[in-house]
Amino acid sequence: MLTLLLAQPHAVVPVETLMSELWGGEHPPRSALTTLQTYVYHARKAFSHESVAPGRDLLVTSPPGYRMDVHDHEVDSIVFEDLVNIEVGQVLSAHAAHLEELRLRATELSIETDIRLGRCRGLVPTLRALVKEHQLNQWFHGQLISILTVSGRRADALKAYQDLRRILDDELGLEPSDELQRLQHVVLNSPSPDTLDMMRPQSVHA
């Protein structure tokens, strides 16, 4: 709860958002609101006991939710961002973009290497983070769908495909690539775990 509030300092985080983050999904338990209020009570009590910002109310009730009344210099992530967020010109911006593309290329090669070495299941958390960070990168989505399938998680693989389809439709008004649609067809037909090569989207080496 505190992490979510501090990730948006000064902003009011609605109760519904807090409950969704804490319990997941759109249907939290009936006791969620009461439990959230209990968390707020204990957080305030802890701030007082530890003498955090004496004389100030850090966790403020502000309809329709709560907000953290903190100064920017009190939030490590804001301080860090200010220290590393250097303004650059066109030349350095182009160089930074080049380095970012190289980083993505190295990430793709690392994933392919792990797959060839049979380290598929350990890639699921990494790929979930990558598809969240790069929502329009269909290659990352394809790898996640493939690995979930060969790991015996066909339902999760189909959901991952539907998530991609929704993102592309919302952002670009497009359908997944032909490669990804063929991948979905393979998943729907319950491939065996030894068909990873057939399921994988086109290699980054191509």
N, C-alpha and C positions, 0 to 999 in steps of 0.2 A: 504494500500500500504506500509506504513512504517513498519507495523507489519511483513509483509511478508519479507521485505528487512532485518529487524533486526533479523528475525528468521534464516537468513543465512548470518551473518556478514562477510564481506570481499569477499563474493562470488557474482558473477554477476548473477542477476536474469533476464532472458530474458523477453523482452516486452510481448511476447506471454503468458508467465506464469503469469505475472502481470495482463494482461487483462482477462485471464481465471479465475483467483482468484477473481477479482473485479466484473466481470459480469456473471461468471458461464458458464459452458458449453464450447463447442468448436466453437461457432459462436457468438462472441460479436458484439454489434451494430457497424455500420460503423463509428460512431463518437468516438469509444473507444480509439483509438490511440491519437486523439486530446485531449480528456478528460484526459487521463493519463498524457500527457505532461503538461496539465494545473495543475494537482495535483502536479507534480514534481516542477513546477514553484512556486506554493504557498507554498510548503513545504520548499523549499530553502529560500523563502522570510521570512517565519516564523522563520527559524533558524537564519537568519541574524538579524531580528527584536528583537528576544529574546536573542541575543548574545550567542547562543549555539556554543561552541567550536570556539571562535573567531580566525580568521586567517586560519581556515581549511574548506575545502569543504567536508561536510559530505555525501551529496547525489551526487554521481559521475556518470556521463554518461560514460558507458563502454560497447561498442557494444558486444553482441546484446541486451543489456538492461541497467540496473542500478545496482549500488552496494552502500552499506553504508560503508564508510571509517571510522570505529570506532575502538577504542581499546577494548580489552576484558573486562577490568574493568569498561567500560562505559555501558555494557549491563547487566541488572539485572539478566536475565535468565542464562547467562554464569557464573556470580559471584555465583549465587545460586547453580548451578550444581557443581562448583568447591568446594563449602563448604560442600556439602552433598555426593559427589562421593568419598566415602572412599574405599581404596583398602582393600580387605579382602582375607583371605585364604580359603582353601577347607571347613573347618568346618563351618565358618560363611556363606560361599556361599550356602552350603547345607541348613543351617537354614533359610537363606533369601528365598530360593526357597520354603521351606516348608511353610513359612509365606505367600508367594504369592499364593500358592495353597489354603491355608485357606481363604485368602481374596476373591479369586474367588468363593470358596464354599459358603461363607457368602453372596456374591453378588447374586448367583443363588437362595439361599434360600429367600433372600429379594424380588427378582423378583417374585418367586412363591407365597410368602405371599401377595404381592400387587395384583397379579392376582386373588387369592382366595377372596380378599376383594373387588374386582370389580374396582380396580384402574388402569385399563388397559391403557387408553389413555395417562395418565401422564407418562407412561413408555417409550413411543416412543423416546423422546430425549435421555434418558438414554441408551436404547438399541442401538440406532444409534451410540452413542459414543463407546459402548462396542464392536460392530461388527467392528468398525474401528480400535480399539486398539487390538482386538483379532480376526483377520480376519479368522483364521482357526477353531475357536470355533463354531461348527455347532449348538450347543445348543442355544447360543445367537442369531444366525441368525434365528433359528426356532421360538424362542419367538417373535422376531420382525415381522416375516412374519405372525404369528398367530394374533398378536395384531393389526397389520395394517388391516388385513382382518375383524376382528370382529368390528373394528372401522369404517367400511364402506369404506376402502381405498384399494380395491382389486387390482387396477392397481399398486399402490405403493408396495403392497405385492408381486405381480408377479415380479416387477422390483428387489425387494430385493432378491428374489430367483435367478433371473438371475445373479445378482451381485455375490452372493455366488458361483454359478456354474462357473462363469468366474474366480473367485479367486482360487478355488480348481483346475481348469484345468491349470491355469497359474503356480501355485505354486507346485502342486503335480501330475498333470496329472490324477486327479480323478474326479469322479462324486459325487454329494451330496449323503449322506447316504440314504438307503431305507426309513428310517423314514421321511426324508426331501422330498423325491420324492413323498411319499404318501401324505404329507402335501400339496405339490404343486397341486396334483390331486384334493384334497379337495377344495383348493382355486379356481381352474379353474371351479369347479362345483358350484360356488357361494353359499357357506355355509351361513346359517342364523347366526345372532349374538349370538345365544344361544348355539352354538356348539364349544365353546372354548375348553372344555375338550377333545373332539374328535380330535381337530386340533393340540393340543400341542404335541411337541415331547416327548419322554419318560422322565418321571420325574427324577430329580436329586436324588430322594430318592430311586429309583429302584436299 
